[in-house]
Every structure is written in structure tokens, then in C-alpha cells.
Amino acid sequence: MKCSRRIRPIVSTVSIPPPPASNQSEQRIRPTCRGSILDADPPAQGVTIARRMTLREGIDVKFGFIAKHRGIWPADWLCGALGVSRGGFYAWLKRPRSRRSRSDEELGAKVRASFVASDRTYGARRVWHDLLAEGIPCGLHRIERLMRLQALKARRSQRTRPHLRGTCCQPQMDR
């Protein structure tokens, strides 16, 4: 029996105005209260981003979104909309990449090379053994994670039907 009620998630959204026109005479629409995007009137055409309740991916995802779109909208608007501090965003921009992420990038290239060399048939365990044979120390779960991030999935071999030999394959004789 099907349930006729639809369950709707609770999401609060914030509208960000469209980017300003290239005409210099038009002024940007600014919110009235201390640069908060929540107090701005939403325009007819705009982009809607979800607030804290939906964006639970982590701070790197939020800061990456802000870095990608800060040429279109002011960074302080985006920081206010996503619920992060502007100073934290600029500190994240200046911070160098971690040693682990640099190591993951190097190892990911080796994983991809091993996977492609196997004609895309090796899974994580075989790629792991391949890298261990080359003298690269790493763990199986790390290889699995790197393959998952790069969407590397082993192809299954083509299964063929066994050729049956016997009475069932030979033509039946009428007796």
C-alpha cells in the first residue's frame, strides 16, 4: 500500500541577486543592514542557495564555492549566505595545501596509471598490489578512496557460455 503523503525537507533558502550589468551607470543592489544578504530584497531573477541546513558537506566545499563565484558576487555576501566568516575564507585562500592532499594527488596519478595499464580491469586490490610491487607504501582503503574519487571502476570480464559437448548439442535422430 502506498502512502499518499509526501514528505518535504525543511530548507531555508537565501536569494543572491544576479550579477550587476556591465553598464557603469547602474549601481549594485546592496542590502540595507551591515552587508547582510538576508535583508536584501530578492530580485526577480537570481540564484538561490541553501543555507546551513542543507550545506553540510564541510567548510572546504563552502569556501570552494565562494572562491569560484567571488568574481560574480561580493565575497562578503556569499560568506553571509553560507554562514562562514569572511576572515576565515581569506585565511583559507592563503593557506598552503596540506601534505596529505599533495601526497594524494601524486598517488592518485600512479593509481590511474596502473588502472589504465591494466586495460581498466584491475580493481582496488590489484592496483594496491601493483603499487606495493613498485615499492610505493600505501593502504588498501586509501587506494579505494582515490579510485572512488576519480570514478575508476573495473570492467568485468565478458563471460562466455561453455561449449557443451555431449548428446544435447548433437542433432537428435528419429528412431
C-alpha positions as CSV (number, residue, x, y, z in Angstrom):
1,M,0.0,0.0,0.0
2,K,1.4,3.4,-1.0
3,C,1.4,6.3,1.3
4,S,-0.3,9.3,-0.2
5,R,1.6,11.9,1.9
6,R,4.7,13.5,0.6
7,I,7.5,14.2,3.0
8,R,9.1,17.6,2.3
9,P,12.5,18.5,3.7
10,I,12.8,21.7,5.6
11,V,15.1,24.0,3.8
12,S,15.6,27.7,4.2
13,T,16.9,29.5,1.2
14,V,18.6,32.8,0.5
15,S,18.4,34.6,-2.8
16,I,21.5,36.2,-4.2
17,P,20.9,39.0,-6.7
18,P,22.1,38.5,-10.3
19,P,25.5,39.9,-11.2
20,P,25.4,43.6,-12.0
21,A,25.1,44.8,-15.6
22,S,28.3,45.9,-17.4
23,N,26.9,49.4,-17.6
24,Q,28.8,51.7,-15.3
25,S,25.8,53.9,-14.6
26,E,23.8,51.2,-12.8
27,Q,24.6,50.7,-9.2
28,R,24.9,47.4,-7.4
29,I,21.9,46.4,-5.2
30,R,23.3,46.4,-1.7
31,P,21.4,45.2,1.4
32,T,20.5,47.8,4.0
33,C,21.8,46.3,7.2
34,R,25.6,45.9,7.5
35,G,26.0,43.9,4.3
36,S,23.8,41.0,5.3
37,I,22.3,39.3,2.3
38,L,19.4,38.2,4.4
39,D,18.0,41.7,4.5
40,A,18.2,42.4,0.7
41,D,15.0,42.3,-1.4
42,P,15.3,39.3,-3.7
43,P,15.2,40.3,-7.3
44,A,13.0,38.7,-10.0
45,Q,16.0,36.9,-11.5
46,G,18.6,35.5,-9.1
47,V,20.3,32.4,-7.8
48,T,19.0,30.6,-4.7
49,I,21.5,28.9,-2.5
50,A,20.6,26.8,0.5
51,R,21.6,27.8,4.0
52,R,23.3,25.9,6.8
53,M,20.7,23.2,7.0
54,T,21.5,21.8,3.5
55,L,25.2,22.6,3.0
56,R,26.6,20.1,5.4
57,E,29.5,19.0,3.2
58,G,32.1,20.9,5.1
59,I,34.0,24.1,5.2
60,D,36.1,23.3,2.1
61,V,33.1,22.9,-0.1
62,K,31.7,26.3,1.1
63,F,35.0,28.1,0.7
64,G,35.5,26.5,-2.7
65,F,32.0,27.7,-3.8
66,I,32.9,31.2,-2.6
67,A,36.2,31.2,-4.4
68,K,34.6,30.1,-7.6
69,H,31.8,32.7,-7.6
70,R,33.5,35.7,-5.9
71,G,34.1,37.3,-9.3
72,I,30.3,37.4,-9.8
73,W,29.1,38.4,-6.3
74,P,31.0,40.0,-3.5
75,A,32.7,37.6,-1.1
76,D,31.1,39.1,2.0
77,W,27.6,38.4,0.5
78,L,28.5,34.8,-0.2
79,C,30.1,34.3,3.2
80,G,26.9,35.7,4.9
81,A,24.7,33.5,2.8
82,L,26.7,30.3,3.6
83,G,27.2,31.1,7.2
84,V,31.0,31.4,7.2
85,S,33.3,34.2,8.3
86,R,34.9,36.4,5.7
87,G,38.2,36.3,7.6
88,G,38.1,32.5,7.6
89,F,37.6,32.5,3.9
90,Y,40.6,34.7,3.2
91,A,42.7,32.7,5.6
92,W,41.7,29.6,3.7
93,L,42.8,31.2,0.4
94,K,46.3,31.9,1.7
95,R,46.8,28.6,3.5
96,P,49.0,26.2,1.5
97,R,47.7,22.7,0.6
98,S,48.3,20.0,3.2
99,R,51.0,17.4,2.8
100,R,48.3,14.7,2.7
101,S,46.4,16.3,-0.2
102,R,49.6,16.8,-2.2
103,S,50.5,13.1,-1.5
104,D,47.0,12.0,-2.5
105,E,47.4,13.9,-5.8
106,E,50.7,12.1,-6.6
107,L,49.4,8.7,-5.5
108,G,46.2,9.3,-7.5
109,A,48.2,9.8,-10.7
110,K,50.0,6.5,-10.0
111,V,46.7,4.7,-9.3
112,R,45.3,6.0,-12.5
113,A,48.4,4.9,-14.5
114,S,48.2,1.4,-13.0
115,F,44.5,1.2,-13.7
116,V,44.8,2.3,-17.3
117,A,47.8,0.0,-17.8
118,S,45.6,-3.0,-16.8
119,D,43.2,-2.1,-19.6
120,R,40.8,-0.8,-16.9
121,T,40.3,-4.3,-15.5
122,Y,42.1,-4.0,-12.1
123,G,40.1,-3.3,-9.0
124,A,41.4,-1.6,-5.9
125,R,43.1,-4.7,-4.5
126,R,45.0,-5.4,-7.7
127,V,46.1,-1.8,-8.1
128,W,47.2,-1.8,-4.5
129,H,49.3,-5.0,-5.1
130,D,50.7,-3.4,-8.2
131,L,51.8,-0.2,-6.3
132,L,53.3,-2.3,-3.5
133,A,55.3,-4.2,-6.1
134,E,56.7,-0.9,-7.3
135,G,57.7,0.0,-3.8
136,I,55.1,2.6,-3.0
137,P,53.8,2.2,0.6
138,C,50.1,2.8,0.8
139,G,47.0,1.2,2.3
140,L,44.1,-0.6,0.5
141,H,41.5,1.8,1.9
142,R,43.4,4.8,0.6
143,I,43.6,3.2,-2.9
144,E,39.8,2.5,-2.7
145,R,39.1,6.1,-1.8
146,L,41.3,7.5,-4.5
147,M,39.7,5.3,-7.1
148,R,36.3,6.3,-5.9
149,L,37.2,10.0,-6.2
150,Q,38.4,9.5,-9.7
151,A,35.5,7.3,-10.7
152,L,37.7,4.4,-11.6
153,K,35.7,1.3,-11.7
154,A,37.0,-2.0,-13.0
155,R,35.2,-3.6,-16.0
156,R,34.0,-7.1,-15.6
157,S,35.3,-9.7,-18.0
158,Q,33.0,-11.0,-20.7
159,R,31.5,-14.2,-19.6
160,T,31.1,-16.8,-22.3
161,R,28.9,-19.8,-22.3
162,P,30.8,-23.0,-22.1
163,H,30.7,-25.1,-25.2
164,L,28.7,-28.1,-24.3
165,R,29.9,-31.4,-25.7
166,G,27.6,-34.3,-25.5
167,T,24.2,-35.5,-26.6
168,C,22.4,-32.3,-26.1
169,C,24.3,-30.4,-28.8
170,Q,24.1,-33.1,-31.4
171,P,21.1,-33.4,-33.6
172,Q,18.5,-35.9,-32.5
173,M,17.9,-38.9,-34.6
174,D,14.5,-40.2,-35.3
175,R,14.1,-43.8,-34.3
